[in-house]
Amino acid sequence: MSGVAVPAPPAAAPVRARGLPIWRWSPLWLVLIGLVAALLATLVWLAGRYEATQAQTQVERDLGDAVSDIRSAFTRNVQSLQALQAGSTSREIWREQAESLLRERREWVRIEWRDAALGTVVGVNSPFRAPAFERLGRGASQPEVQAACASARRFSGAAYARSYFAPQADGLGLELMEMCLPQITGGQITGYVVATYSLSEVLATLVGPGLTRNQEVAFTEADGTRLAMHGSKRRGSRVFTAQQLLDLPGNTMVLRMDAWRAAPDLFPNVLTALVTTMSIALLAVLYLLGHDTRKRLQVEQDLADALAFRKAMEDSLVTGLRARDLQGRTTYVNPAFCDMVGFSPDELLGRGSPAPYWPPDLADEYSRRQEARLAAGHAPPREGFESVFMRKDGSRFPVLIIEAPLINASGLQTGWMSAVLDISEQRRVEELSRASQERLQATARLATVGEMASLLSHELNQPLAAISSYATGSINLLQEGGHEQLDDIEQAVRRIAEQAERAGRVIKSVHDFVRRRDQAREAVAPQALVEAILPLANLQARKLGVRVLTRLEPGLPQVVCDRTMVEQVLLNLARNAMQAMDAAAVSDPALEIAVRRVSPPAGEPGKRWIEFAVTDHGPGIPEDVKQQLFTPFFTTKQEGMGLGLSLCRTVVEQHGGFITFEPNRPQGTIFRFTLPAAPPDSHS
């Protein structure tokens, strides 16, 4: 019953606006909102287009500057080569000046002095890299040199050939371009200066210093194939591209520049930001106007729906609800509570102590309990407490009351909310269950005695035969007469009394075992429990030839238990053990009943426990039987009911203990169960 929760205050119930008259936007409002939204979208689109145009223009401007830088550098290079031709009177001087130029111009990989027949006179390689023609030799590029010098003769000045790819010794390659400058003396061509350009070095040296971090420049063919490139890796999602022709004497190349940008800024200038802000403010004002227009209707409808929801929820509950203020007056009851006690709401609301549903003989006690709670401000246990109410017709019924503080919106306690459950049916079911359990246990005890009927007959025959014999002897002595026979008669009568007492003890032990008792728990000495079942256990032990041993730890405290039920557990375990040894034909069967103290389980350091152990030397328990050992109506005996061990576990667990079993090495089984020890100050 502790799982029953107190319903939340009705004001906290979820609200769903059913039938809410929603305020409708008029067409003019919708048109105005659409125009403002379109204006915003247009502004954002125009801002993006403006930024894209600016970015494209910047790329084209940067590309034009790059082309101009390349042209200027090529012109200076031609002038330097002309100065080299004019100032060199010998090959050594020419070589020295050429090496100086190569150190200044990283875009050149080789400079050659050739005669009029294009034969190489002097050739100098760049000091910054391995010789460009080391792998295939200079002869592989002779067609490009001839083409450049043919154009130079035609133009009477410097000319360029188409670029070509030259594999390198490291497995890579260079895109190279030949430039030829004719040497004219007296109107005749007397030789040439051939300079070999590396296109990648042209980009890196002549254009690279002016590039930004998000730009890349490349020489490309007409179809867009990159011949050489220089720049950073791609850094944005948008690419802006510009291309421009680099027109050289004898060769025309395409120079391409790519620039990467992130998504365009939403507000590229202050004006756009200002207009956008004003538009957003206008939309906010429009929304607030519409919201204020419908707010009042919505609040009123929400309140009506909340009240309707609360009423429906309260009417559907079968749990009685009762609210009281801090003075103990009833401020609210639901229909279920009224049906429970038989009073109408008008008869209950506003009433203080004593409540009309309090039994008159308990009203003073209930009043004191309520005053103590209200004065101290302490909440009752969360699992609730039981009480007794009286209906209007005078009948009484048990209830379970679960109370919680009633808190208002300011966080202050204004009273108590109670959930009241009628537990009459639960009590009836518990009583039926208890009676059924008691009858089942009594039946099991009677079945046990029925199984032992032959043993009881044998045990009673001996004292009855002795009584009959002594009685016949006494009669004969009395018939003979004489005072000398009085001593023999007295002795015979004493023997009759002893045998009658012996038979009485047997009958009493059976009577005590089968009689029904109230399930009252009391403090009992463990030795008394063992001694109570020994007479019945010994009956079967003598028949089966089993030695019964007891071993009790000295100074054991008493145990709190239902004596009859625990004795039945001990007898069931003892009989099962003896029957198991008899069925297995154990040569020296022995049964041991031991009692000792055990350590408390974890989490219960203050409790004391006593362990009972029944040990046999039988065949043990098979693995397939262990899983079903405590299952009701499961038995391995042909004539068994299958209730013995099930009832044993029920009884032990009702006392708060546990029952288990384990192998008895090297042979047999040990059944153990625990019972709580009585407190030190308890008395039997």
Backbone hydrogen bonds, N-H to C=O, Kabsch-Sander energy under -0.5 kcal/mol:
donor,donor_aa,acceptor,acceptor_aa,energy
4,V,1,M,-1.6
12,A,9,P,-2.3
13,A,10,P,-1.8
18,R,16,R,-1.5
19,G,17,A,-0.5
20,L,17,A,-0.7
22,I,20,L,-1.7
30,L,26,S,-2.1
31,V,27,P,-2.6
32,L,28,L,-2.5
33,I,29,W,-2.7
34,G,30,L,-2.4
35,L,31,V,-2.5
36,V,32,L,-2.4
37,A,33,I,-2.5
38,A,34,G,-2.6
39,L,35,L,-2.6
40,L,36,V,-2.5
41,A,37,A,-2.5
42,T,38,A,-2.7
43,L,39,L,-2.6
44,V,40,L,-2.5
45,W,41,A,-2.4
46,L,42,T,-3.1
47,A,43,L,-2.5
48,G,44,V,-2.1
49,R,45,W,-2.6
50,Y,46,L,-2.8
51,E,47,A,-2.3
52,A,48,G,-2.5
53,T,49,R,-2.6
54,Q,50,Y,-2.5
55,A,51,E,-2.5
56,Q,52,A,-2.5
57,T,53,T,-2.6
58,Q,54,Q,-2.2
59,V,55,A,-2.0
60,E,56,Q,-2.4
61,R,57,T,-2.4
62,D,58,Q,-2.7
63,L,59,V,-2.5
64,G,60,E,-2.3
65,D,61,R,-2.1
66,A,62,D,-2.0
67,V,63,L,-2.5
68,S,64,G,-2.3
69,D,65,D,-2.4
70,I,66,A,-2.3
71,R,67,V,-2.5
72,S,68,S,-2.5
73,A,69,D,-2.4
74,F,70,I,-2.7
75,T,71,R,-2.4
76,R,72,S,-2.3
77,N,73,A,-2.4
78,V,74,F,-2.1
79,Q,75,T,-2.1
80,S,76,R,-2.3
81,L,77,N,-2.2
82,Q,78,V,-2.3
83,A,79,Q,-2.2
84,L,80,S,-1.9
85,Q,81,L,-2.0
86,A,82,Q,-2.2
87,G,83,A,-2.1
88,S,84,L,-0.6
88,S,85,Q,-0.5
89,T,87,G,-0.6
94,W,90,S,-2.2
95,R,91,R,-2.6
96,E,92,E,-2.3
97,Q,93,I,-2.5
98,A,94,W,-2.6
99,E,95,R,-2.6
100,S,96,E,-2.0
101,L,97,Q,-2.2
102,L,98,A,-2.3
103,R,99,E,-1.7
104,E,100,S,-1.2
105,R,101,L,-2.3
106,R,104,E,-0.7
108,W,105,R,-1.1
109,V,196,T,-2.8
110,R,196,T,-0.9
111,I,124,V,-2.5
112,E,194,V,-2.9
113,W,122,V,-3.3
114,R,112,E,-0.6
114,R,192,Y,-3.0
115,D,119,G,-2.6
116,A,190,T,-0.6
118,L,115,D,-2.0
121,V,113,W,-4.0
122,V,113,W,-1.4
124,V,111,I,-2.9
126,S,109,V,-2.4
129,R,126,S,-0.8
134,E,131,P,-1.4
137,G,133,F,-1.6
140,A,137,G,-0.9
141,S,138,R,-1.4
142,Q,139,G,-1.4
145,V,141,S,-1.7
146,Q,142,Q,-2.6
147,A,143,P,-2.2
148,A,144,E,-2.4
149,C,145,V,-2.5
150,A,146,Q,-2.3
151,S,147,A,-2.0
152,A,148,A,-2.0
153,R,149,C,-2.4
154,R,150,A,-1.9
155,F,151,S,-2.6
156,S,152,A,-1.6
157,G,152,A,-1.3
159,A,180,C,-1.9
160,Y,249,P,-3.4
161,A,178,E,-2.5
164,Y,176,L,-2.4
166,A,174,L,-3.1
168,Q,172,L,-3.1
171,G,168,Q,-1.5
174,L,166,A,-2.1
176,L,164,Y,-3.1
176,L,174,L,-0.7
177,M,197,Y,-2.0
179,M,195,A,-2.5
180,C,159,A,-2.7
181,L,193,V,-2.5
183,Q,191,G,-3.7
184,I,182,P,-0.6
185,T,188,Q,-3.5
188,Q,185,T,-1.5
190,T,183,Q,-3.2
190,T,188,Q,-0.6
191,G,183,Q,-1.1
192,Y,114,R,-3.1
193,V,181,L,-2.5
194,V,112,E,-2.4
194,V,192,Y,-0.5
195,A,179,M,-2.8
195,A,193,V,-0.5
196,T,110,R,-2.8
197,Y,177,M,-3.3
197,Y,195,A,-0.6
198,S,107,E,-2.6
199,L,175,E,-2.5
199,L,197,Y,-0.6
202,V,198,S,-2.3
203,L,199,L,-2.1
204,A,200,S,-2.5
205,T,201,E,-3.0
206,L,202,V,-2.2
207,V,202,V,-0.7
207,V,203,L,-1.2
208,G,203,L,-2.6
210,G,207,V,-1.6
211,L,208,G,-1.9
215,Q,212,T,-1.3
216,E,258,D,-2.5
217,V,230,H,-3.0
218,A,256,R,-2.7
219,F,228,A,-2.3
220,T,254,V,-2.5
221,E,225,T,-2.4
224,G,221,E,-1.6
227,L,219,F,-3.7
228,A,219,F,-1.3
230,H,217,V,-2.7
232,S,215,Q,-1.6
238,R,261,R,-2.3
240,F,259,A,-3.0
242,A,257,M,-2.2
244,Q,255,L,-2.2
246,L,253,M,-3.9
247,D,245,L,-0.7
248,L,246,L,-0.7
248,L,251,N,-2.6
251,N,248,L,-1.9
253,M,246,L,-2.4
254,V,220,T,-1.1
255,L,244,Q,-3.1
255,L,253,M,-0.5
256,R,218,A,-3.3
256,R,254,V,-0.5
257,M,242,A,-2.9
258,D,216,E,-3.1
259,A,240,F,-2.7
260,W,214,N,-2.5
261,R,238,R,-2.5
273,A,269,N,-1.8
274,L,270,V,-2.7
275,V,271,L,-2.6
276,T,272,T,-2.4
277,T,273,A,-2.5
278,M,274,L,-2.4
279,S,275,V,-2.2
280,I,276,T,-2.5
281,A,277,T,-2.5
282,L,278,M,-2.3
283,L,279,S,-2.3
284,A,280,I,-2.4
285,V,281,A,-2.3
286,L,282,L,-2.4
287,Y,283,L,-2.4
288,L,284,A,-2.5
289,L,285,V,-2.4
290,G,286,L,-2.2
291,H,287,Y,-2.9
292,D,288,L,-2.8
293,T,289,L,-1.8
294,R,290,G,-1.6
295,K,291,H,-1.3
296,R,292,D,-0.7
298,Q,294,R,-2.2
299,V,295,K,-2.7
300,E,296,R,-2.2
301,Q,297,L,-2.4
302,D,298,Q,-2.7
303,L,299,V,-2.2
304,A,300,E,-2.0
305,D,301,Q,-2.5
306,A,302,D,-2.6
307,L,303,L,-2.2
308,A,304,A,-2.2
309,F,305,D,-2.8
310,R,306,A,-2.5
311,K,307,L,-2.4
312,A,308,A,-2.4
313,M,309,F,-2.5
314,E,310,R,-2.6
315,D,311,K,-2.3
316,S,312,A,-1.4
317,L,313,M,-0.8
317,L,314,E,-0.7
320,G,420,V,-2.2
322,R,418,S,-2.3
323,A,332,Y,-2.6
324,R,416,W,-2.4
325,D,329,R,-2.3
326,L,414,T,-0.7
328,G,325,D,-1.9
330,T,351,R,-2.2
331,T,323,A,-3.0
332,Y,323,A,-1.4
334,N,321,L,-1.6
337,F,334,N,-0.6
338,C,334,N,-1.9
339,D,335,P,-2.6
340,M,336,A,-1.7
341,V,337,F,-2.1
342,G,338,C,-2.2
343,F,338,C,-0.6
347,E,344,S,-0.7
348,L,344,S,-0.7
348,L,345,P,-1.0
349,L,345,P,-3.0
350,G,330,T,-3.5
351,R,348,L,-1.7
358,W,355,A,-1.9
362,L,359,P,-1.5
363,A,359,P,-0.8
363,A,360,P,-0.7
366,Y,362,L,-2.5
367,S,363,A,-2.4
368,R,364,D,-2.3
369,R,365,E,-2.1
370,Q,366,Y,-2.4
371,E,367,S,-2.6
372,A,368,R,-2.2
373,R,369,R,-1.8
374,L,370,Q,-2.5
375,A,371,E,-2.3
376,A,372,A,-2.2
377,G,373,R,-2.1
384,G,381,P,-1.9
385,F,401,I,-2.1
387,S,399,V,-2.4
389,F,397,F,-2.3
390,M,357,Y,-2.8
391,R,395,S,-3.3
392,K,341,V,-1.5
394,G,391,R,-1.8
397,F,389,F,-2.1
399,V,387,S,-2.6
400,L,421,L,-2.3
401,I,385,F,-3.0
402,I,419,A,-2.5
404,A,417,M,-2.1
406,L,415,G,-2.6
407,I,405,P,-0.7
408,N,412,L,-2.7
411,G,408,N,-1.8
414,T,406,L,-3.0
415,G,406,L,-0.9
416,W,324,R,-2.7
417,M,404,A,-2.8
418,S,322,R,-3.2
419,A,402,I,-2.9
420,V,320,G,-3.3
420,V,418,S,-0.5
421,L,400,L,-2.4
423,I,398,P,-1.8
423,I,421,L,-0.7
427,R,423,I,-2.4
428,R,424,S,-2.2
429,V,425,E,-2.4
430,E,426,Q,-2.6
431,E,427,R,-2.3
432,L,428,R,-2.4
433,S,429,V,-2.5
434,R,430,E,-2.5
435,A,431,E,-2.7
436,S,432,L,-2.6
437,Q,433,S,-2.6
438,E,434,R,-2.5
439,R,435,A,-2.6
440,L,436,S,-2.4
441,Q,437,Q,-2.4
442,A,438,E,-2.4
443,T,439,R,-2.5
444,A,440,L,-2.1
445,R,441,Q,-2.2
446,L,442,A,-2.5
447,A,443,T,-2.5
448,T,444,A,-2.1
449,V,445,R,-2.3
450,G,446,L,-2.6
451,E,447,A,-2.2
452,M,448,T,-1.1
453,A,450,G,-1.4
456,L,452,M,-2.5
457,S,453,A,-2.4
458,H,454,S,-2.1
459,E,455,L,-2.5
460,L,456,L,-2.4
461,N,457,S,-1.8
462,Q,458,H,-1.0
464,L,460,L,-2.0
465,A,461,N,-2.6
466,A,462,Q,-2.1
467,I,463,P,-2.5
468,S,464,L,-2.4
469,S,465,A,-2.4
470,Y,466,A,-2.7
471,A,467,I,-2.4
472,T,468,S,-2.2
473,G,469,S,-2.2
474,S,470,Y,-2.2
475,I,471,A,-2.2
476,N,472,T,-2.3
477,L,473,G,-2.2
478,L,474,S,-2.4
479,Q,475,I,-2.1
480,E,476,N,-1.8
481,G,477,L,-1.3
485,Q,482,G,-0.8
486,L,483,H,-1.5
489,I,485,Q,-2.4
490,E,486,L,-2.7
491,Q,487,D,-2.3
492,A,488,D,-2.4
493,V,489,I,-2.6
494,R,490,E,-2.2
495,R,491,Q,-2.1
496,I,492,A,-2.2
497,A,493,V,-2.3
498,E,494,R,-2.3
499,Q,495,R,-2.5
500,A,496,I,-2.4
501,E,497,A,-2.2
502,R,498,E,-2.3
503,A,499,Q,-2.4
504,G,500,A,-2.3
505,R,501,E,-2.4
506,V,502,R,-1.7
507,I,503,A,-2.3
508,K,504,G,-2.9
509,S,505,R,-2.4
510,V,506,V,-1.8
511,H,507,I,-2.6
512,D,508,K,-3.2
513,F,509,S,-1.4
514,V,510,V,-2.0
515,R,511,H,-1.9
520,A,518,D,-2.7
521,R,519,Q,-0.5
522,E,561,C,-2.6
524,V,522,E,-0.6
524,V,559,V,-2.8
528,A,525,A,-0.6
529,L,525,A,-1.4
530,V,526,P,-1.9
531,E,527,Q,-2.8
532,A,528,A,-1.7
533,I,529,L,-1.0
533,I,530,V,-0.7
534,L,530,V,-1.0
537,A,533,I,-2.4
538,N,534,L,-3.3
539,L,535,P,-1.3
540,Q,536,L,-1.2
541,A,537,A,-2.2
542,R,538,N,-2.7
543,K,539,L,-1.3
544,L,540,Q,-2.3
545,G,541,A,-1.1
546,V,541,A,-2.5
547,R,589,P,-1.9
549,L,547,R,-0.6
549,L,591,L,-3.5
551,R,593,I,-2.7
553,E,595,V,-2.2
556,L,553,E,-0.7
559,V,524,V,-3.0
560,V,676,P,-2.1
561,C,522,E,-2.4
561,C,559,V,-0.7
563,R,561,C,-0.9
566,V,562,D,-2.2
567,E,563,R,-2.5
568,Q,564,T,-1.9
569,V,565,M,-1.8
570,L,566,V,-2.4
571,L,567,E,-2.6
572,N,568,Q,-2.6
573,L,569,V,-2.3
574,A,570,L,-2.3
575,R,571,L,-2.8
576,N,572,N,-2.4
577,A,573,L,-2.0
578,M,574,A,-2.3
579,Q,575,R,-2.6
580,A,576,N,-2.2
581,M,577,A,-2.0
582,D,578,M,-2.2
583,A,579,Q,-2.4
584,A,580,A,-1.5
585,A,582,D,-1.0
586,V,581,M,-2.1
591,L,547,R,-3.7
592,E,615,T,-2.3
593,I,549,L,-2.8
594,A,592,E,-0.5
594,A,613,A,-2.8
595,V,551,R,-2.1
596,R,611,E,-2.1
598,V,609,W,-1.8
604,E,601,P,-1.8
607,K,604,E,-1.2
609,W,598,V,-0.8
610,I,675,L,-2.6
611,E,596,R,-3.2
612,F,673,F,-2.9
613,A,594,A,-2.9
614,V,671,F,-2.5
615,T,592,E,-2.8
615,T,613,A,-0.5
616,D,669,T,-2.1
625,V,622,P,-0.7
626,K,622,P,-1.5
627,Q,623,E,-0.8
628,Q,625,V,-1.2
629,L,626,K,-1.0
631,T,628,Q,-1.5
633,F,642,G,-2.2
634,F,631,T,-1.7
634,F,642,G,-0.8
635,T,633,F,-0.6
647,L,643,L,-2.7
648,C,644,G,-2.0
649,R,645,L,-2.4
650,T,646,S,-2.1
651,V,647,L,-2.7
652,V,648,C,-2.4
653,E,649,R,-2.6
654,Q,650,T,-2.1
655,H,651,V,-1.1
655,H,652,V,-0.5
656,G,653,E,-1.4
657,G,652,V,-2.1
660,T,672,R,-2.7
662,E,670,I,-1.8
664,N,668,G,-2.3
665,R,663,P,-0.8
670,I,662,E,-2.8
671,F,614,V,-2.4
672,R,660,T,-2.8
673,F,612,F,-2.1
674,T,658,F,-1.5
675,L,610,I,-2.2
677,A,608,R,-2.8
678,A,558,Q,-3.4
682,S,679,P,-2.0
